[in-house]
């Protein structure tokens, strides 16, 4: 039996053949060996809810490095260290997910609009703490409101203000504006940590992620 916690699971989906589980941290299991396991379950714990589901079909495991290819901001236009950040994203019809969302009415998915706010905030944290943590993830989102659609050819400017930035957690309010109209707004919190906090063997992975984030920072901030 394989049990996966909510800390390991990024998202789950179902295709024609088998469930797909996306992980933040690669499991020390080979996908081929996992497919042969007859008793496979997913266990979720969070927000006071506990649930467990048995999977009757084979499981495909994909790591974060293999799946997280979306970059939801194109440029950081302004930043006040530890206080606020503004970043822009231009939507192109070439972005693959628009083919399914939706074929006759392509618009940026709401979850990716929210991710734009989260990514903007994450750069505010990274800059403020001098890239101390490899992982900056969404902890909670509240009062998320979608005001309008964002179609190909549009540009959105994200404005995010930090309410608190502490060592391992932070909180923000932010909104996305396009052509003078608010598209999305939300209050949300992030958590920041290193993989080596729980497993010292992951220190090299932390270092590699931080190195890559520093390189992307130079591109986004035009340093």
N, C-alpha and C positions, 0 to 999 in steps of 0.2 A: 504494500500500500504506500502510495506517495501522497504526502500532505503538503500543500502549499499555503503559506500564510498570506494575509493581505499585504504584508511588507514586501513580499517577493513579487506579487502580481501587479502588473501595470494595467492590463485590461484583458478581457476575454471576448472571443468572438466564435462564431460557428460558420463553417463553410460546408460544402456538399459532402466532404469525406469525414472530417473529424473536427473536434473543438480545437481552437488555437488559444494558447495562453502566452501572453507577452510578459516577460519578467524584467524587473529592474536589475536584478543580480543573477548572473548565470548560475544555474545549479550545477553541482559537481556530478552530473549524470550525462551520459551520452544520449541524445534524442532517440537513437535506434534502440537502445536498451529500454527506454521509457515506453516506447510503442509496444513492447512485448509484455508489459505488466498488465495482468488481467484485472487487478483490483486497484483502481486509480481514483482518488478523490481530491476534491478541492475544498479547503476549509477557509472560511472567511471569518475574521473577527474585527469588529470596529464599531464605534458609536453605540456600544452596548448590545450589538447584534452578533449572534453566533450562528453560523449555518455551515452545513457540510453537504456536498453533492457528489454522488458517485457517478463517474463517467463510464458509460458502457462502450464507448468508441475509443480508438487510439487517440493519443494526445500528441500534438506537435508543439514543441517548446521553441520559442524564439527569444533571443536575448535582446536587451535594450539597444545594444550597439548595432544589431542587425535591422531594427525596425524604426528607430527614432530618426527619420530623415527629414522631417519637416522643420523649417526654420521660420517662425511666424513673425519676425520683424526683420526689416531690410537695413535699417540705419537708426542709430541713436542720434537725435538732433539736439538734445540738451540734457544736462545732468547736473544737479546740485547734490554733492556727495552726502549720502545718508538721508536726503530729504525728498527729492522728486526727480523724475525722469520723463522724457518725452521721446517716443520712437515712432517710426512710420513703417507701414507695410503696404505694398502695392499688390493688388490681386491680378493674376494672369490667368487667362483661359487655359494655359498650358499645364496648370497644376492638376495632377492626376485625379485627386478626389472630387473635383468638380464634375467629372464625367458621370458620377453617380449621385451627386448632390447639387442640382438635380439635372437629368439629361436635357429637359426642355426649359429649365429655369435655373441655371448655375449660379449659386451663391455660396459665399464662404460659410461653412458649418458653424453653428453657434459655439460649439465646444472649442473650435479653433480661434474664434474671436476672444473667448475667455483666455485661451492659452497665450494669445498675444499680450494680454495684460500681465499674465503670470511670467512670461519670458522677460517682459520689460522690468518687472519688479525684481526678478532674479539677477539681472545685471546691476541693479541698484545695490543689491545685497553684496554681490561679488566685489564690486568696486569699493564699497564701504568697509568690507572686512579683508580687503587685499587677497581675494581668492583663497580664503582659508579652508573652504569646504568644496568637495567635489560634487556633492549632491544637494540640489535645492529643489524641493518638491512641494506641490500644493498640499497644505494641511487641511484647509477648509475654505469654502466659498459661501458667502451669504448675500442675500439681496441682489442676486444676479438678474439683470433686466436686459432684454434685447428689444431695442426700439425700432430697428429697421434692418433691411438686408444690405449685404455688401456684394456687389456683382463684379465680374471681371472688368478691368479698366478703371476701377475705383482705387482710391488710396485712403487708408485709415491712419489717423494719428492717435497713438495711445498716450495718455497722460496718467501717471501713477504717482501717488503721494504716500510716503512712508509714515505710518502712525507710530510704529515701534520697530527697531531693529536690534534684537538681542543676540546672544551668542548662538543659540540654536533655533530660535523662532523669530518671526517677524510678521507684521500685519500692515495692510495697505488698503487704500481706496483708490479706484481708478475708473477711467472711462475711455471709450474710443470714439473719435469724432471724424466724420467724413462729410465734406462740403457743408460744414456748419451744422450738421445734424448728428446728435448722439446715436451711435449704433448699439453700443453695449456699455454697461456700467456694473460695477460689483465692489463688494468688500470681501477681502480674502486674506488668508494667512499662509505663510510658507514655513517649512522646517528645513534646516540646513545641517548636514552631517557629513562625515567621511565613512566610507565602507569599512575602513580599518578600525573604526570605533568598536565594532563587534567582532571583527576578524582581522588580525594584524597581517595576515597573508594577502589582504586586499590593498595594502599600502601602495603597491606599484600601480594598481588600477586607478586609485585616487590621483596619483601623480600624473598619470597619462591623461585623465579626464581634465584635470586642472590645466595642464599644458595646452590641451586642445581649446579649452575655454579662453585662455589668454590669447591664443591666436585669433579666435573668432572675435574677441573683444577689439582687437586692433583693426579688424575689418569693419565691424559695426560702428565703431567710434571714430573711424578714419584717422587713427593715430599715425 
